[in-house]
Amino acid sequence: MTAGNITRRGKHSWRLKYEAGERDPVTGKRLTRYATVRGTRKDAQRELTRLLAAVANGTAVDPSTVTVADYIRQWLNADEGLSPKTLERYRQLAERQIIPHLGATHLQKLRPAQVHDWHRILLKSGGAEGRPLSAHTVGHAHRVLHRAFLASLS
């Protein structure tokens, strides 16, 4: 059973502390995670329950400082069974369209609004020398990003 607690941090702020359900491979100590919730104690309790359920189900996401660029490059370097030509095109799209715009963003902080803005920028000036990209190419770049994220779920 995973344990957790709630501590008041401010008038409308709560700190959640919970066990990550695993142990540090080096020290053998239990891993503890923290989260902050703004709102009522009931909101904090609801979030703690959600986090504990995610840990119990094995779907908890490990907060990290991995950037989109790091993750995409790592995914492309892994053997995913892609043909050499497909891999070459994915790398090209990643280096030209994804990484320059989203690469510095921490993976955990990437939001749908940023992806939407990225699409808009690519359509307006994402090509060579600031020329617009076709919707077709933007769709390809989006599918590369999507496929990389799906790989983390399997």
N, C-alpha and C positions, 0 to 999 in steps of 0.2 A: 504494500500500500504506500502510495506516495503522499508525503506530508507537505503542508503549506500553512502560511499564516499571513495575516493582514496587519499592517502598522500604519497609523495615521501619520501623514507627513506634513499636511497643511490643512487649511479649512476644507478644501475640496480635493485633496490629493492623498492617495494611499499607496503604500509600498507592499507589493506582493513578494513573498519569499517562498520558494517551493523547491523540492528535490527534483532533479532532472531525470531520475529513474535509472541512472547509470553511475559508474564510478570512474574516477580519473585513472587512466591506464598506468600512469607513472606512480602516483602516490597511493592509489587504492581508496582514496577518500571519496565520499559521496559528493556529486556535483550539485551545487545549489545555484538556482537562477533567481533573478530579481526582475520585477516589472513594476512600472508605475501606472496607476489608473487615476484619471481625473473624473470626479463625479461623486456619487454617493457611496456609502459603505456597501449598499446593495449591489451597485455596479461593480465594485471591487470584488465582492463575493462571487458574482456571476463570472467575472473574468478568471478568478482563481479556479473556479470549478471547471471552466473551459480548458485552462492550461493543464490542470491535473488530468482531465480526461484525455487530452492530446498526448500527455506523457504515457498514460496507461495504454492508449491505443497504438503507441509507437509513431504517432504523426507529429510530434512536437518538433518545431524547427529550431535548430541550434543557432542562436544569435551569433553573428560573426562580423568580421570586418572585411570579408571577401567582397571585392568589387565586381561589377558586371564584367569588366574586361578580364580580370583574373579567371572568373568562372567560365566565360565563353572560351578563352584560350585553353583552359584545362580540359573542357569538354571536347574541343576540336582535336586536342592531342591524344585523347583517349581513343582506343580502338573501338569504334561504334559500328564497324562493319559497313562503312560507307565506301562507295567506289572512289577511286582516286580523283576522278573528275568532279564528283559531287563535293568531296572534301575540299578541293581546290576552290570551287565556287563559294562554298560556305565560308572559307577563310577570307576570301576576297570581300564578301558581303560584311563579315564581321569587322575586318580591318578598315574598310572604307565607310560603312554606314552605321554600324552599331557602336563600336568602341569610341570613335571620335565624339559621339553625342551622349552616350549612356555609360561609357566605360568607367568613369570616375565615381559613379554612384554606387554606394554600398548595396549589395544584393538585397539585404533585408529592408532597405529604405526605398527601393524602386516601387513606384506607385502607377496605377493606370493612367493618371493624368500626365505623367512624364512620358509614357509610351505614346499617348495621344499627341502631345506636343512634338515628340520626335517624328511621328508620321508627318505632321504638318510641315516641319522644317525640311524633311527629306523631299517632300513634294514641291516645296518652294525653291530650295537651294542646296539640295543634298548631293548633287552630281559634281563631276569634274569642273573646276573653275567656277563653282557656285551656280551651275546650271540646275534647273529643276530635274528631278527624277520622275520617271513614269510611275504610275500607280502599280504597275506590274512589278517593277523592281522593288518598290517599297513593300509590297506584299511578300516578295521573296525574303527580304531582310527580316520582316516580322516573323515569317515562318522559321527562319534560322533561330531567332531568339526564342520563339515558342518551343521549338524542338529541343533546344538546350535545356530549357526549364522543365520540360516533360521528362528528360533523362534523369533529373534529380529525384523524380517521384518513383522511378522504377528500381 
